[in-house]
Amino acid sequence: MFTLPKHLCPEPLPHGTGSRIFKAIRGGAQCLRLQQHHLLIAAPHAQSNKEIILSFRLQTRWQASDTPEGEFSRDHHITFGSGQTIEASSAPEYKGNPAMVNPEESLLAALSSCHMLTFLAIAHLKRLPVKSYEDCASAELGKRDSGKLAVTYMQLNPTVEFMDGVEVSRDTLEKMHEKAHANCFIANSLDCEVEIRF
């Protein structure tokens, strides 16, 4: 298994680390400033006592490059714990590279992938073998009442094909998607409207 260099990605501090904790309310989120340069930002509804099941790490790298005066490059690299590296940037509308993945697409991909994997697990447990699954997902960037920009709406459009001879009613399919959404780790981490069309 690929391991990120520890000098670049140190182990995260345990929750609550720091002799002094300063609290402030900023844009509806509760910010906890820990000792030295560690900052924990939690949503108002976040649980303070959480059971940690798994942890994940990645490395984001950006390097200055030649750009017109007054500008900076948005291009960067993200290396995941598996060792896979992708090229990323901001959305073209925010002076990013259209040939690279942007954060909003990454968030949408995380939701789409998580919903699919949860759905497949449910289908497997129900002994309803799936032949193929395809999702054409979309997301919208909007402005909240606070005036802050955020991904405010995400839509999944999954098309599921079951193996020959497997009959699944519309009602059963709806319940499977509902259960997949309710148990999707990413969906449970989001604070935006999610619509599933199938």
C-alpha positions as CSV (number, residue, x, y, z in Angstrom):
1,M,0.0,0.0,0.0
2,F,1.3,3.4,-0.9
3,T,2.0,5.7,2.1
4,L,2.2,9.5,1.8
5,P,5.5,10.9,3.0
6,K,5.1,11.8,6.7
7,H,7.2,14.9,6.5
8,L,4.7,16.2,4.0
9,C,1.6,14.8,5.5
10,P,2.1,14.5,9.3
11,E,-0.3,12.4,11.3
12,P,-3.4,14.4,12.2
13,L,-3.7,15.6,15.8
14,P,-6.1,13.7,18.0
15,H,-9.5,15.3,18.4
16,G,-9.4,18.0,21.1
17,T,-5.6,18.3,21.1
18,G,-4.4,21.6,22.5
19,S,-4.3,23.2,25.9
20,R,-6.4,26.1,24.8
21,I,-9.3,26.2,22.4
22,F,-10.8,29.4,21.0
23,K,-14.3,29.4,19.5
24,A,-15.7,31.8,17.0
25,I,-18.8,31.8,14.8
26,R,-17.9,32.6,11.2
27,G,-20.4,32.2,8.4
28,G,-22.6,29.8,10.3
29,A,-19.8,27.4,11.1
30,Q,-18.1,27.0,14.4
31,C,-14.4,27.4,14.2
32,L,-12.1,25.8,16.7
33,R,-8.5,27.1,16.7
34,L,-6.1,24.6,18.1
35,Q,-2.5,25.2,19.3
36,Q,0.1,26.2,16.8
37,H,-1.3,26.1,13.2
38,H,-4.0,23.5,13.5
39,L,-7.6,24.6,12.8
40,L,-10.7,22.4,13.2
41,I,-13.8,23.7,11.5
42,A,-17.0,22.0,12.5
43,A,-20.6,22.6,11.3
44,P,-23.0,23.7,14.0
45,H,-24.8,20.3,13.9
46,A,-21.5,18.3,14.0
47,Q,-21.2,15.8,16.9
48,S,-18.4,16.5,19.4
49,N,-18.0,12.9,20.4
50,K,-17.6,10.7,17.3
51,E,-16.5,7.1,16.9
52,I,-13.7,7.0,14.4
53,I,-14.2,4.0,12.0
54,L,-11.6,4.8,9.3
55,S,-9.3,7.7,8.5
56,F,-8.1,8.9,5.0
57,R,-5.2,11.0,3.9
58,L,-4.1,12.6,0.7
59,Q,-1.6,15.2,-0.4
60,T,-2.3,18.4,-2.4
61,R,0.6,20.1,-4.1
62,W,0.8,23.4,-5.8
63,Q,3.9,25.1,-7.4
64,A,4.2,28.6,-8.6
65,S,4.6,28.9,-12.4
66,D,4.9,31.6,-15.1
67,T,1.6,33.5,-15.3
68,P,0.6,37.0,-16.4
69,E,1.3,39.7,-13.9
70,G,-1.4,39.9,-11.3
71,E,-2.5,36.3,-11.8
72,F,-1.6,32.8,-10.4
73,S,-2.0,29.3,-11.7
74,R,-4.9,27.3,-10.3
75,D,-3.3,24.0,-11.4
76,H,-2.2,21.5,-8.8
77,H,-1.8,17.8,-8.1
78,I,-3.6,15.6,-5.6
79,T,-2.0,12.3,-4.6
80,F,-4.3,9.8,-2.8
81,G,-3.4,7.2,-0.3
82,S,-3.4,4.5,-3.1
83,G,-0.6,6.4,-4.8
84,Q,-2.8,7.6,-7.7
85,T,-2.2,11.2,-8.6
86,I,-4.6,13.4,-10.5
87,E,-4.2,16.9,-12.0
88,A,-6.7,19.4,-10.7
89,S,-7.6,23.0,-11.0
90,S,-10.4,25.4,-10.3
91,A,-13.5,25.6,-12.5
92,P,-12.9,27.5,-15.8
93,E,-15.3,30.2,-14.6
94,Y,-12.8,30.8,-11.8
95,K,-9.8,31.0,-14.2
96,G,-9.1,27.3,-13.9
97,N,-7.9,24.7,-16.5
98,P,-11.0,23.2,-18.2
99,A,-8.9,20.0,-18.9
100,M,-8.5,19.3,-15.2
101,V,-10.8,18.2,-12.4
102,N,-12.1,20.9,-10.2
103,P,-13.2,20.7,-6.5
104,E,-16.9,20.9,-7.3
105,E,-16.6,18.0,-9.7
106,S,-14.6,16.0,-7.2
107,L,-17.4,16.6,-4.6
108,L,-20.0,15.5,-7.1
109,A,-18.0,12.4,-8.1
110,A,-17.6,11.5,-4.4
111,L,-21.4,11.5,-3.9
112,S,-22.1,9.7,-7.2
113,S,-19.5,7.0,-6.5
114,C,-20.6,6.5,-2.8
115,H,-24.2,6.2,-3.7
116,M,-23.4,3.7,-6.4
117,L,-21.3,1.5,-4.1
118,T,-23.9,1.7,-1.3
119,F,-26.6,0.7,-3.8
120,L,-24.5,-2.2,-5.1
121,A,-24.0,-3.4,-1.6
122,I,-27.7,-3.3,-1.0
123,A,-28.5,-5.2,-4.2
124,H,-25.9,-7.8,-3.3
125,L,-27.5,-8.3,0.1
126,K,-30.9,-8.6,-1.5
127,R,-29.5,-11.1,-4.0
128,L,-30.4,-8.9,-6.9
129,P,-27.3,-9.1,-9.1
130,V,-26.6,-5.9,-11.1
131,K,-25.2,-6.1,-14.6
132,S,-24.4,-2.4,-15.1
133,Y,-24.8,0.9,-13.3
134,E,-24.4,4.4,-14.9
135,D,-25.0,7.8,-13.4
136,C,-25.0,11.2,-15.1
137,A,-24.8,13.5,-12.2
138,S,-24.9,17.3,-11.9
139,A,-24.4,19.9,-9.3
140,E,-25.1,23.6,-8.9
141,L,-23.1,26.3,-7.3
142,G,-25.3,28.8,-5.6
143,K,-25.4,31.5,-2.9
144,R,-26.7,30.8,0.6
145,D,-28.7,33.2,2.7
146,S,-25.4,34.2,4.4
147,G,-24.1,35.3,1.0
148,K,-21.5,32.6,0.9
149,L,-21.1,30.5,-2.3
150,A,-21.6,26.8,-1.9
151,V,-22.7,23.7,-3.8
152,T,-26.4,24.0,-3.0
153,Y,-27.9,21.3,-5.2
154,M,-26.7,17.9,-6.5
155,Q,-28.7,15.6,-8.7
156,L,-28.0,11.9,-9.4
157,N,-29.5,10.1,-12.4
158,P,-28.6,6.5,-12.0
159,T,-29.6,3.9,-14.6
160,V,-29.4,0.3,-13.2
161,E,-29.5,-2.8,-15.4
162,F,-30.0,-6.1,-13.5
163,M,-28.9,-9.5,-14.7
164,D,-31.1,-11.4,-17.1
165,G,-34.1,-12.9,-15.4
166,V,-33.9,-10.6,-12.4
167,E,-37.2,-8.6,-12.0
168,V,-37.1,-5.5,-9.8
169,S,-40.3,-3.4,-9.4
170,R,-40.2,0.4,-9.5
171,D,-41.2,0.4,-5.8
172,T,-38.3,-1.9,-4.8
173,L,-35.9,0.2,-6.9
174,E,-37.1,3.4,-5.2
175,K,-36.6,1.9,-1.7
176,M,-33.1,0.7,-2.7
177,H,-32.1,4.2,-3.8
178,E,-33.6,5.7,-0.6
179,K,-31.7,3.2,1.5
180,A,-28.5,3.9,-0.5
181,H,-28.8,7.6,0.1
182,A,-29.6,7.2,3.8
183,N,-26.5,5.1,4.3
184,C,-24.1,6.8,1.9
185,F,-21.1,8.2,3.9
186,I,-20.7,11.2,1.6
187,A,-24.4,12.0,1.5
188,N,-24.4,12.0,5.3
189,S,-21.5,14.5,5.2
190,L,-23.2,17.0,2.9
191,D,-25.4,20.0,3.7
192,C,-27.1,20.6,0.4
193,E,-30.2,19.3,-1.4
194,V,-29.7,16.0,-3.2
195,E,-32.2,14.7,-5.7
196,I,-32.1,11.2,-7.1
197,R,-33.9,10.6,-10.5
198,F,-34.2,7.1,-11.9
